[in-house]
Amino acid sequence: MWITHNEPWCASFLSNALGEHAPGKRSITSAVKVAHHLLLSHGMTVKMYRELGFKKPIGITLNLSPYYPATDEFKDLIAANNGDGFLNRWFLEPIFKGHYPFDMINLYSQRVEDFSFIKKGDFSIIGEKCDFLGINFYNRIVVEYDPTNVLMLRPAFTDYKKTSMGWDVSPNEFIDLIKMVRGKYTDLPIYITENGAAFEDLVENGHVHDFDRALYIEEHIKAIEKMNEEKLNVAGYFCWSLFDNFEWGHGYSKRFGIVYVDFKTQERIKKDSFYKYKEIIKQYKI
């Protein structure tokens, strides 16, 4: 199976609007241009793949999170809508509906003077039929209104349990997300191509007892079980990640692996979450 792009939002908005990844720009104009050309390259690749006669399934992976308002006040509803458009709808709508979300175009037009980089026929290319949709899910996002921000939002306090990334552990909202994708966008098979959590790991007598990560994985696989009981067709699940690794702007400070890596000695230690995941896979039930 083939994925054209993994997390195009990260390569466009996180990198060119928020400046958190290379090239570290803070430009909405750069971000929307990069996003558009990533989506075009996705569609072109799928078309060429078909024309060359390859038969294995091909799709794209998007990192998606459901947005929630901190309160039911109208201004917070605006914030949550804008966050959804920023992260989710900006990619889902061109792929599955043939246009960008017009509310976000209106918002970005304050910063983007010229949309001439969007050419006639581009959305037909972007919407080239795929075989599946990959989704990377880690957490929900709760926001409140902030008129000083271009998106008119800022993160809001929550009392949910957090990972070491500061992300809410939110398996129930995982279900909300997949229901939203099913209800509004596509009936293609969905693969959860990344799901996992970073926590502070301690090596104790040669062992890593990462109860929180093991529970996170178990709770999210249980959520998928509920989704499929509701016929949401989640066809597969991939845990992120096998090994602790270089985590973008966080370097080696955040550990997502189910196998601990001593970065000085390269020793590998299977964490408790490794054995939990192994047990789930072996029994094929939870």
ChimeraX commands (.cxc) that place a marker at each C-alpha (Angstrom):
marker #1 position 0.00,0.00,0.00 radius 0.5
marker #1 position 1.21,3.51,-0.80 radius 0.5
marker #1 position 0.80,6.93,0.86 radius 0.5
marker #1 position 1.57,9.98,-1.29 radius 0.5
marker #1 position 2.05,12.41,1.60 radius 0.5
marker #1 position 2.11,12.05,5.36 radius 0.5
marker #1 position 0.76,15.06,7.29 radius 0.5
marker #1 position 0.84,17.76,4.58 radius 0.5
marker #1 position -0.46,20.22,7.21 radius 0.5
marker #1 position 2.86,19.90,9.05 radius 0.5
marker #1 position 4.91,20.60,5.93 radius 0.5
marker #1 position 2.74,23.60,5.08 radius 0.5
marker #1 position 1.10,25.37,8.01 radius 0.5
marker #1 position 3.15,24.11,10.95 radius 0.5
marker #1 position 6.34,24.86,9.02 radius 0.5
marker #1 position 5.44,28.00,7.06 radius 0.5
marker #1 position 2.71,29.73,9.12 radius 0.5
marker #1 position 3.54,28.73,12.70 radius 0.5
marker #1 position 7.28,28.40,12.12 radius 0.5
marker #1 position 7.67,25.33,14.34 radius 0.5
marker #1 position 9.30,23.11,11.70 radius 0.5
marker #1 position 11.75,23.92,8.89 radius 0.5
marker #1 position 11.89,26.32,7.13 radius 0.5
marker #1 position 10.55,28.17,10.17 radius 0.5
marker #1 position 8.49,30.78,8.32 radius 0.5
marker #1 position 5.55,32.72,9.76 radius 0.5
marker #1 position 3.64,33.47,6.58 radius 0.5
marker #1 position 0.05,32.47,5.80 radius 0.5
marker #1 position 0.80,33.21,2.13 radius 0.5
marker #1 position 3.67,30.71,2.08 radius 0.5
marker #1 position 1.63,28.13,3.98 radius 0.5
marker #1 position -1.39,28.14,1.65 radius 0.5
marker #1 position 0.87,27.99,-1.41 radius 0.5
marker #1 position 2.83,25.05,-0.02 radius 0.5
marker #1 position -0.37,23.25,1.00 radius 0.5
marker #1 position -1.88,23.74,-2.46 radius 0.5
marker #1 position 1.14,22.37,-4.27 radius 0.5
marker #1 position 1.44,19.43,-1.90 radius 0.5
marker #1 position -2.19,18.57,-2.67 radius 0.5
marker #1 position -1.58,18.97,-6.40 radius 0.5
marker #1 position 1.43,16.66,-6.23 radius 0.5
marker #1 position -0.72,14.14,-4.36 radius 0.5
marker #1 position -3.35,14.09,-7.12 radius 0.5
marker #1 position -0.74,13.98,-9.88 radius 0.5
marker #1 position 0.98,11.06,-8.21 radius 0.5
marker #1 position -2.22,9.05,-7.83 radius 0.5
marker #1 position -3.08,9.68,-11.51 radius 0.5
marker #1 position 0.39,8.66,-12.72 radius 0.5
marker #1 position 0.32,5.58,-10.47 radius 0.5
marker #1 position -2.91,4.44,-12.15 radius 0.5
marker #1 position -1.64,5.24,-15.65 radius 0.5
marker #1 position 1.47,3.13,-15.04 radius 0.5
marker #1 position -0.76,0.19,-14.22 radius 0.5
marker #1 position 0.09,-0.29,-10.55 radius 0.5
marker #1 position -2.66,-2.06,-8.63 radius 0.5
marker #1 position -1.84,-1.79,-4.94 radius 0.5
marker #1 position -3.99,0.62,-2.87 radius 0.5
marker #1 position -2.87,4.26,-2.75 radius 0.5
marker #1 position -4.04,7.15,-0.59 radius 0.5
marker #1 position -2.95,10.12,1.51 radius 0.5
marker #1 position -2.52,10.54,5.28 radius 0.5
marker #1 position -3.81,13.64,7.07 radius 0.5
marker #1 position -3.19,14.52,10.70 radius 0.5
marker #1 position -6.62,15.44,12.06 radius 0.5
marker #1 position -7.94,16.56,15.44 radius 0.5
marker #1 position -11.48,17.51,16.45 radius 0.5
marker #1 position -11.80,21.08,17.73 radius 0.5
marker #1 position -14.10,22.01,20.61 radius 0.5
marker #1 position -15.06,25.41,22.02 radius 0.5
marker #1 position -14.08,26.10,25.63 radius 0.5
marker #1 position -17.63,27.35,26.32 radius 0.5
marker #1 position -20.90,27.55,24.42 radius 0.5
marker #1 position -20.43,31.29,23.92 radius 0.5
marker #1 position -20.67,32.31,20.27 radius 0.5
marker #1 position -17.14,33.73,20.18 radius 0.5
marker #1 position -15.69,30.39,21.30 radius 0.5
marker #1 position -17.76,28.62,18.64 radius 0.5
marker #1 position -16.08,30.88,16.08 radius 0.5
marker #1 position -12.68,29.92,17.47 radius 0.5
marker #1 position -13.43,26.18,17.23 radius 0.5
marker #1 position -14.76,26.56,13.68 radius 0.5
marker #1 position -11.61,28.38,12.59 radius 0.5
marker #1 position -9.38,25.76,14.20 radius 0.5
marker #1 position -11.26,23.01,12.37 radius 0.5
marker #1 position -10.82,24.88,9.09 radius 0.5
marker #1 position -7.14,25.48,9.77 radius 0.5
marker #1 position -6.21,21.87,10.53 radius 0.5
marker #1 position -8.91,19.62,9.10 radius 0.5
marker #1 position -11.16,21.19,6.48 radius 0.5
marker #1 position -8.37,22.89,4.52 radius 0.5
marker #1 position -7.29,19.42,3.36 radius 0.5
marker #1 position -10.47,17.34,3.56 radius 0.5
marker #1 position -12.57,19.70,1.46 radius 0.5
marker #1 position -10.31,20.00,-1.62 radius 0.5
marker #1 position -9.70,16.24,-1.61 radius 0.5
marker #1 position -13.32,15.21,-1.21 radius 0.5
marker #1 position -15.44,18.25,-2.16 radius 0.5
marker #1 position -13.43,20.01,-4.83 radius 0.5
marker #1 position -12.83,23.36,-3.13 radius 0.5
marker #1 position -11.22,25.05,-0.16 radius 0.5
marker #1 position -13.48,26.07,2.75 radius 0.5
marker #1 position -14.76,29.51,1.82 radius 0.5
marker #1 position -14.84,30.77,5.40 radius 0.5
marker #1 position -11.11,30.11,5.64 radius 0.5
marker #1 position -10.44,31.74,2.26 radius 0.5
marker #1 position -12.20,34.82,3.61 radius 0.5
marker #1 position -10.11,34.72,6.77 radius 0.5
marker #1 position -6.81,34.21,4.96 radius 0.5
marker #1 position -7.59,36.93,2.40 radius 0.5
marker #1 position -6.55,39.43,5.08 radius 0.5
marker #1 position -3.01,38.10,4.65 radius 0.5
marker #1 position -3.01,36.54,1.15 radius 0.5
marker #1 position -3.51,39.21,-1.50 radius 0.5
marker #1 position -3.24,36.96,-4.53 radius 0.5
marker #1 position -4.76,33.50,-4.97 radius 0.5
marker #1 position -3.67,33.23,-8.62 radius 0.5
marker #1 position -1.56,30.17,-7.76 radius 0.5
marker #1 position -4.86,28.23,-7.74 radius 0.5
marker #1 position -5.40,27.36,-11.42 radius 0.5
marker #1 position -8.46,26.17,-13.30 radius 0.5
marker #1 position -8.64,22.40,-13.09 radius 0.5
marker #1 position -6.50,22.14,-9.95 radius 0.5
marker #1 position -9.30,20.71,-7.83 radius 0.5
marker #1 position -9.98,17.98,-10.38 radius 0.5
marker #1 position -6.35,16.96,-9.99 radius 0.5
marker #1 position -6.42,17.17,-6.19 radius 0.5
marker #1 position -9.62,15.10,-6.06 radius 0.5
marker #1 position -8.17,12.13,-7.95 radius 0.5
marker #1 position -9.91,9.05,-6.55 radius 0.5
marker #1 position -7.93,7.24,-3.82 radius 0.5
marker #1 position -8.37,3.76,-2.36 radius 0.5
marker #1 position -8.25,4.77,1.31 radius 0.5
marker #1 position -7.76,7.71,3.67 radius 0.5
marker #1 position -5.00,7.58,6.26 radius 0.5
marker #1 position -5.57,9.50,9.48 radius 0.5
marker #1 position -3.00,10.29,12.16 radius 0.5
marker #1 position -4.76,10.97,15.46 radius 0.5
marker #1 position -3.24,11.96,18.79 radius 0.5
marker #1 position -5.59,14.29,20.66 radius 0.5
marker #1 position -8.57,16.61,20.69 radius 0.5
marker #1 position -8.06,20.40,20.81 radius 0.5
marker #1 position -10.05,22.86,22.93 radius 0.5
marker #1 position -9.86,26.56,22.08 radius 0.5
marker #1 position -11.25,29.92,23.12 radius 0.5
marker #1 position -11.67,33.20,21.27 radius 0.5
marker #1 position -8.65,35.47,20.88 radius 0.5
marker #1 position -9.12,38.55,18.67 radius 0.5
marker #1 position -5.35,39.17,18.53 radius 0.5
marker #1 position -4.70,35.91,16.65 radius 0.5
marker #1 position -5.18,35.62,12.88 radius 0.5
marker #1 position -7.32,32.52,13.47 radius 0.5
marker #1 position -9.10,34.24,16.37 radius 0.5
marker #1 position -8.29,31.43,18.77 radius 0.5
marker #1 position -5.90,30.27,21.47 radius 0.5
marker #1 position -5.60,26.98,23.39 radius 0.5
marker #1 position -7.93,26.74,26.39 radius 0.5
marker #1 position -7.37,25.04,29.71 radius 0.5
marker #1 position -8.74,21.52,30.11 radius 0.5
marker #1 position -8.68,19.11,33.02 radius 0.5
marker #1 position -7.99,16.09,30.81 radius 0.5
marker #1 position -4.97,13.92,31.50 radius 0.5
marker #1 position -2.02,15.13,29.39 radius 0.5
marker #1 position 0.83,13.47,27.55 radius 0.5
marker #1 position 4.32,14.96,27.82 radius 0.5
marker #1 position 3.51,16.91,24.66 radius 0.5
marker #1 position 0.78,18.67,26.63 radius 0.5
marker #1 position -1.91,16.96,24.54 radius 0.5
marker #1 position -5.23,15.77,25.97 radius 0.5
marker #1 position -5.70,12.00,26.19 radius 0.5
marker #1 position -9.04,11.82,24.40 radius 0.5
marker #1 position -10.13,8.44,23.00 radius 0.5
marker #1 position -13.84,9.34,23.05 radius 0.5
marker #1 position -13.18,12.39,20.88 radius 0.5
marker #1 position -11.29,10.05,18.52 radius 0.5
marker #1 position -14.67,8.49,17.82 radius 0.5
marker #1 position -16.19,11.94,17.23 radius 0.5
marker #1 position -13.51,12.67,14.64 radius 0.5
marker #1 position -14.09,9.52,12.61 radius 0.5
marker #1 position -17.86,10.05,12.74 radius 0.5
marker #1 position -17.31,13.56,11.36 radius 0.5
marker #1 position -15.13,12.30,8.51 radius 0.5
marker #1 position -17.68,9.62,7.68 radius 0.5
marker #1 position -20.64,11.96,7.90 radius 0.5
marker #1 position -19.19,14.79,5.80 radius 0.5
marker #1 position -16.47,13.49,3.51 radius 0.5
marker #1 position -15.90,9.90,2.49 radius 0.5
marker #1 position -16.86,6.23,2.69 radius 0.5
marker #1 position -13.34,5.12,1.70 radius 0.5
marker #1 position -11.69,2.65,4.09 radius 0.5
marker #1 position -9.90,4.55,6.87 radius 0.5
marker #1 position -6.51,3.47,8.22 radius 0.5
marker #1 position -5.23,4.98,11.45 radius 0.5
marker #1 position -1.67,5.38,10.23 radius 0.5
marker #1 position -0.35,6.95,13.46 radius 0.5
marker #1 position -1.64,6.89,17.03 radius 0.5
marker #1 position 0.41,7.00,20.20 radius 0.5
marker #1 position 1.69,9.12,23.05 radius 0.5
marker #1 position 4.86,10.60,24.47 radius 0.5
marker #1 position 5.41,10.20,28.21 radius 0.5
marker #1 position 8.39,10.59,30.53 radius 0.5
marker #1 position 10.04,7.16,30.58 radius 0.5
marker #1 position 12.29,5.91,33.37 radius 0.5
marker #1 position 14.56,2.89,33.13 radius 0.5
marker #1 position 14.33,0.93,36.40 radius 0.5
marker #1 position 16.46,-2.20,36.74 radius 0.5
marker #1 position 16.45,-2.70,32.99 radius 0.5
marker #1 position 12.70,-2.18,32.60 radius 0.5
marker #1 position 10.44,0.67,31.49 radius 0.5
marker #1 position 7.04,0.55,33.17 radius 0.5
marker #1 position 5.12,2.97,30.94 radius 0.5
marker #1 position 1.62,2.33,32.27 radius 0.5
marker #1 position 0.22,5.55,30.80 radius 0.5
marker #1 position 1.32,4.73,27.26 radius 0.5
marker #1 position 0.06,1.15,27.47 radius 0.5
marker #1 position -3.31,2.45,28.70 radius 0.5
marker #1 position -3.39,5.10,25.95 radius 0.5
marker #1 position -2.90,2.46,23.25 radius 0.5
marker #1 position -5.48,0.15,24.80 radius 0.5
marker #1 position -8.09,2.91,25.13 radius 0.5
marker #1 position -7.66,4.04,21.54 radius 0.5
marker #1 position -7.89,0.52,20.14 radius 0.5
marker #1 position -11.06,0.07,22.21 radius 0.5
marker #1 position -12.34,3.26,20.59 radius 0.5
marker #1 position -11.72,1.74,17.16 radius 0.5
marker #1 position -13.61,-1.35,18.25 radius 0.5
marker #1 position -16.59,0.89,19.08 radius 0.5
marker #1 position -16.25,2.66,15.72 radius 0.5
marker #1 position -16.41,-0.60,13.82 radius 0.5
marker #1 position -19.37,-1.77,15.89 radius 0.5
marker #1 position -21.03,1.35,14.46 radius 0.5
marker #1 position -19.86,0.33,10.96 radius 0.5
marker #1 position -17.43,3.22,10.53 radius 0.5
marker #1 position -15.04,0.95,8.60 radius 0.5
marker #1 position -11.69,1.57,10.25 radius 0.5
marker #1 position -9.71,-0.98,8.28 radius 0.5
marker #1 position -6.38,-0.87,10.10 radius 0.5
marker #1 position -4.35,0.63,12.95 radius 0.5
marker #1 position -0.66,1.52,13.29 radius 0.5
marker #1 position 0.87,2.44,16.63 radius 0.5
marker #1 position 3.33,5.35,16.66 radius 0.5
marker #1 position 6.01,4.46,17.21 radius 0.5
marker #1 position 8.07,1.30,17.45 radius 0.5
marker #1 position 11.24,3.08,18.64 radius 0.5
marker #1 position 11.92,6.34,20.43 radius 0.5
marker #1 position 13.07,8.63,17.66 radius 0.5
marker #1 position 14.06,12.15,16.61 radius 0.5
marker #1 position 10.83,14.08,17.14 radius 0.5
marker #1 position 11.06,17.08,14.79 radius 0.5
marker #1 position 11.58,20.34,16.72 radius 0.5
marker #1 position 11.70,18.45,20.04 radius 0.5
marker #1 position 14.73,16.42,19.03 radius 0.5
marker #1 position 15.29,13.43,21.31 radius 0.5
marker #1 position 13.44,14.95,24.29 radius 0.5
marker #1 position 10.04,13.36,23.54 radius 0.5
marker #1 position 9.66,9.61,23.53 radius 0.5
marker #1 position 6.78,8.00,21.59 radius 0.5
marker #1 position 8.28,4.53,21.23 radius 0.5
marker #1 position 7.07,1.24,22.67 radius 0.5
marker #1 position 10.76,0.31,22.58 radius 0.5
marker #1 position 13.07,2.52,24.66 radius 0.5
marker #1 position 16.28,3.70,22.98 radius 0.5
marker #1 position 19.32,4.77,24.97 radius 0.5
marker #1 position 20.58,7.39,22.52 radius 0.5
marker #1 position 24.13,7.23,23.88 radius 0.5
marker #1 position 24.62,3.46,23.85 radius 0.5
marker #1 position 21.89,2.51,21.31 radius 0.5
marker #1 position 20.60,-0.12,23.76 radius 0.5
marker #1 position 16.95,-1.11,23.11 radius 0.5
marker #1 position 14.56,-1.96,25.95 radius 0.5
marker #1 position 11.06,-3.23,25.29 radius 0.5
marker #1 position 8.64,-1.16,27.38 radius 0.5
marker #1 position 5.55,-2.50,29.12 radius 0.5
marker #1 position 3.50,-0.93,26.29 radius 0.5
marker #1 position 5.39,-3.18,23.85 radius 0.5
marker #1 position 4.18,-6.29,25.67 radius 0.5
marker #1 position 0.64,-4.91,25.97 radius 0.5
marker #1 position 0.50,-4.18,22.24 radius 0.5
marker #1 position 1.99,-7.61,21.48 radius 0.5
marker #1 position -0.73,-9.22,23.60 radius 0.5
marker #1 position -3.50,-7.30,21.81 radius 0.5
marker #1 position -2.13,-8.24,18.37 radius 0.5
marker #1 position -1.69,-11.92,19.32 radius 0.5
marker #1 position -5.20,-12.28,20.74 radius 0.5
marker #1 position -6.73,-10.01,18.07 radius 0.5
marker #1 position -9.06,-8.64,20.72 radius 0.5
marker #1 position -8.96,-6.32,23.68 radius 0.5
marker link #1:1,2 radius 0.2
marker link #1:2,3 radius 0.2
marker link #1:3,4 radius 0.2
marker link #1:4,5 radius 0.2
marker link #1:5,6 radius 0.2
marker link #1:6,7 radius 0.2
marker link #1:7,8 radius 0.2
marker link #1:8,9 radius 0.2
marker link #1:9,10 radius 0.2
marker link #1:10,11 radius 0.2
marker link #1:11,12 radius 0.2
marker link #1:12,13 radius 0.2
marker link #1:13,14 radius 0.2
marker link #1:14,15 radius 0.2
marker link #1:15,16 radius 0.2
marker link #1:16,17 radius 0.2
marker link #1:17,18 radius 0.2
marker link #1:18,19 radius 0.2
marker link #1:19,20 radius 0.2
marker link #1:20,21 radius 0.2
marker link #1:21,22 radius 0.2
marker link #1:22,23 radius 0.2
marker link #1:23,24 radius 0.2
marker link #1:24,25 radius 0.2
marker link #1:25,26 radius 0.2
marker link #1:26,27 radius 0.2
marker link #1:27,28 radius 0.2
marker link #1:28,29 radius 0.2
marker link #1:29,30 radius 0.2
marker link #1:30,31 radius 0.2
marker link #1:31,32 radius 0.2
marker link #1:32,33 radius 0.2
marker link #1:33,34 radius 0.2
marker link #1:34,35 radius 0.2
marker link #1:35,36 radius 0.2
marker link #1:36,37 radius 0.2
marker link #1:37,38 radius 0.2
marker link #1:38,39 radius 0.2
marker link #1:39,40 radius 0.2
marker link #1:40,41 radius 0.2
marker link #1:41,42 radius 0.2
marker link #1:42,43 radius 0.2
marker link #1:43,44 radius 0.2
marker link #1:44,45 radius 0.2
marker link #1:45,46 radius 0.2
marker link #1:46,47 radius 0.2
marker link #1:47,48 radius 0.2
marker link #1:48,49 radius 0.2
marker link #1:49,50 radius 0.2
marker link #1:50,51 radius 0.2
marker link #1:51,52 radius 0.2
marker link #1:52,53 radius 0.2
marker link #1:53,54 radius 0.2
marker link #1:54,55 radius 0.2
marker link #1:55,56 radius 0.2
marker link #1:56,57 radius 0.2
marker link #1:57,58 radius 0.2
marker link #1:58,59 radius 0.2
marker link #1:59,60 radius 0.2
marker link #1:60,61 radius 0.2
marker link #1:61,62 radius 0.2
marker link #1:62,63 radius 0.2
marker link #1:63,64 radius 0.2
marker link #1:64,65 radius 0.2
marker link #1:65,66 radius 0.2
marker link #1:66,67 radius 0.2
marker link #1:67,68 radius 0.2
marker link #1:68,69 radius 0.2
marker link #1:69,70 radius 0.2
marker link #1:70,71 radius 0.2
marker link #1:71,72 radius 0.2
marker link #1:72,73 radius 0.2
marker link #1:73,74 radius 0.2
marker link #1:74,75 radius 0.2
marker link #1:75,76 radius 0.2
marker link #1:76,77 radius 0.2
marker link #1:77,78 radius 0.2
marker link #1:78,79 radius 0.2
marker link #1:79,80 radius 0.2
marker link #1:80,81 radius 0.2
marker link #1:81,82 radius 0.2
marker link #1:82,83 radius 0.2
marker link #1:83,84 radius 0.2
marker link #1:84,85 radius 0.2
marker link #1:85,86 radius 0.2
marker link #1:86,87 radius 0.2
marker link #1:87,88 radius 0.2
marker link #1:88,89 radius 0.2
marker link #1:89,90 radius 0.2
marker link #1:90,91 radius 0.2
marker link #1:91,92 radius 0.2
marker link #1:92,93 radius 0.2
marker link #1:93,94 radius 0.2
marker link #1:94,95 radius 0.2
marker link #1:95,96 radius 0.2
marker link #1:96,97 radius 0.2
marker link #1:97,98 radius 0.2
marker link #1:98,99 radius 0.2
marker link #1:99,100 radius 0.2
marker link #1:100,101 radius 0.2
marker link #1:101,102 radius 0.2
marker link #1:102,103 radius 0.2
marker link #1:103,104 radius 0.2
marker link #1:104,105 radius 0.2
marker link #1:105,106 radius 0.2
marker link #1:106,107 radius 0.2
marker link #1:107,108 radius 0.2
marker link #1:108,109 radius 0.2
marker link #1:109,110 radius 0.2
marker link #1:110,111 radius 0.2
marker link #1:111,112 radius 0.2
marker link #1:112,113 radius 0.2
marker link #1:113,114 radius 0.2
marker link #1:114,115 radius 0.2
marker link #1:115,116 radius 0.2
marker link #1:116,117 radius 0.2
marker link #1:117,118 radius 0.2
marker link #1:118,119 radius 0.2
marker link #1:119,120 radius 0.2
marker link #1:120,121 radius 0.2
marker link #1:121,122 radius 0.2
marker link #1:122,123 radius 0.2
marker link #1:123,124 radius 0.2
marker link #1:124,125 radius 0.2
marker link #1:125,126 radius 0.2
marker link #1:126,127 radius 0.2
marker link #1:127,128 radius 0.2
marker link #1:128,129 radius 0.2
marker link #1:129,130 radius 0.2
marker link #1:130,131 radius 0.2
marker link #1:131,132 radius 0.2
marker link #1:132,133 radius 0.2
marker link #1:133,134 radius 0.2
marker link #1:134,135 radius 0.2
marker link #1:135,136 radius 0.2
marker link #1:136,137 radius 0.2
marker link #1:137,138 radius 0.2
marker link #1:138,139 radius 0.2
marker link #1:139,140 radius 0.2
marker link #1:140,141 radius 0.2
marker link #1:141,142 radius 0.2
marker link #1:142,143 radius 0.2
marker link #1:143,144 radius 0.2
marker link #1:144,145 radius 0.2
marker link #1:145,146 radius 0.2
marker link #1:146,147 radius 0.2
marker link #1:147,148 radius 0.2
marker link #1:148,149 radius 0.2
marker link #1:149,150 radius 0.2
marker link #1:150,151 radius 0.2
marker link #1:151,152 radius 0.2
marker link #1:152,153 radius 0.2
marker link #1:153,154 radius 0.2
marker link #1:154,155 radius 0.2
marker link #1:155,156 radius 0.2
marker link #1:156,157 radius 0.2
marker link #1:157,158 radius 0.2
marker link #1:158,159 radius 0.2
marker link #1:159,160 radius 0.2
marker link #1:160,161 radius 0.2
marker link #1:161,162 radius 0.2
marker link #1:162,163 radius 0.2
marker link #1:163,164 radius 0.2
marker link #1:164,165 radius 0.2
marker link #1:165,166 radius 0.2
marker link #1:166,167 radius 0.2
marker link #1:167,168 radius 0.2
marker link #1:168,169 radius 0.2
marker link #1:169,170 radius 0.2
marker link #1:170,171 radius 0.2
marker link #1:171,172 radius 0.2
marker link #1:172,173 radius 0.2
marker link #1:173,174 radius 0.2
marker link #1:174,175 radius 0.2
marker link #1:175,176 radius 0.2
marker link #1:176,177 radius 0.2
marker link #1:177,178 radius 0.2
marker link #1:178,179 radius 0.2
marker link #1:179,180 radius 0.2
marker link #1:180,181 radius 0.2
marker link #1:181,182 radius 0.2
marker link #1:182,183 radius 0.2
marker link #1:183,184 radius 0.2
marker link #1:184,185 radius 0.2
marker link #1:185,186 radius 0.2
marker link #1:186,187 radius 0.2
marker link #1:187,188 radius 0.2
marker link #1:188,189 radius 0.2
marker link #1:189,190 radius 0.2
marker link #1:190,191 radius 0.2
marker link #1:191,192 radius 0.2
marker link #1:192,193 radius 0.2
marker link #1:193,194 radius 0.2
marker link #1:194,195 radius 0.2
marker link #1:195,196 radius 0.2
marker link #1:196,197 radius 0.2
marker link #1:197,198 radius 0.2
marker link #1:198,199 radius 0.2
marker link #1:199,200 radius 0.2
marker link #1:200,201 radius 0.2
marker link #1:201,202 radius 0.2
marker link #1:202,203 radius 0.2
marker link #1:203,204 radius 0.2
marker link #1:204,205 radius 0.2
marker link #1:205,206 radius 0.2
marker link #1:206,207 radius 0.2
marker link #1:207,208 radius 0.2
marker link #1:208,209 radius 0.2
marker link #1:209,210 radius 0.2
marker link #1:210,211 radius 0.2
marker link #1:211,212 radius 0.2
marker link #1:212,213 radius 0.2
marker link #1:213,214 radius 0.2
marker link #1:214,215 radius 0.2
marker link #1:215,216 radius 0.2
marker link #1:216,217 radius 0.2
marker link #1:217,218 radius 0.2
marker link #1:218,219 radius 0.2
marker link #1:219,220 radius 0.2
marker link #1:220,221 radius 0.2
marker link #1:221,222 radius 0.2
marker link #1:222,223 radius 0.2
marker link #1:223,224 radius 0.2
marker link #1:224,225 radius 0.2
marker link #1:225,226 radius 0.2
marker link #1:226,227 radius 0.2
marker link #1:227,228 radius 0.2
marker link #1:228,229 radius 0.2
marker link #1:229,230 radius 0.2
marker link #1:230,231 radius 0.2
marker link #1:231,232 radius 0.2
marker link #1:232,233 radius 0.2
marker link #1:233,234 radius 0.2
marker link #1:234,235 radius 0.2
marker link #1:235,236 radius 0.2
marker link #1:236,237 radius 0.2
marker link #1:237,238 radius 0.2
marker link #1:238,239 radius 0.2
marker link #1:239,240 radius 0.2
marker link #1:240,241 radius 0.2
marker link #1:241,242 radius 0.2
marker link #1:242,243 radius 0.2
marker link #1:243,244 radius 0.2
marker link #1:244,245 radius 0.2
marker link #1:245,246 radius 0.2
marker link #1:246,247 radius 0.2
marker link #1:247,248 radius 0.2
marker link #1:248,249 radius 0.2
marker link #1:249,250 radius 0.2
marker link #1:250,251 radius 0.2
marker link #1:251,252 radius 0.2
marker link #1:252,253 radius 0.2
marker link #1:253,254 radius 0.2
marker link #1:254,255 radius 0.2
marker link #1:255,256 radius 0.2
marker link #1:256,257 radius 0.2
marker link #1:257,258 radius 0.2
marker link #1:258,259 radius 0.2
marker link #1:259,260 radius 0.2
marker link #1:260,261 radius 0.2
marker link #1:261,262 radius 0.2
marker link #1:262,263 radius 0.2
marker link #1:263,264 radius 0.2
marker link #1:264,265 radius 0.2
marker link #1:265,266 radius 0.2
marker link #1:266,267 radius 0.2
marker link #1:267,268 radius 0.2
marker link #1:268,269 radius 0.2
marker link #1:269,270 radius 0.2
marker link #1:270,271 radius 0.2
marker link #1:271,272 radius 0.2
marker link #1:272,273 radius 0.2
marker link #1:273,274 radius 0.2
marker link #1:274,275 radius 0.2
marker link #1:275,276 radius 0.2
marker link #1:276,277 radius 0.2
marker link #1:277,278 radius 0.2
marker link #1:278,279 radius 0.2
marker link #1:279,280 radius 0.2
marker link #1:280,281 radius 0.2
marker link #1:281,282 radius 0.2
marker link #1:282,283 radius 0.2
marker link #1:283,284 radius 0.2
marker link #1:284,285 radius 0.2
marker link #1:285,286 radius 0.2
view
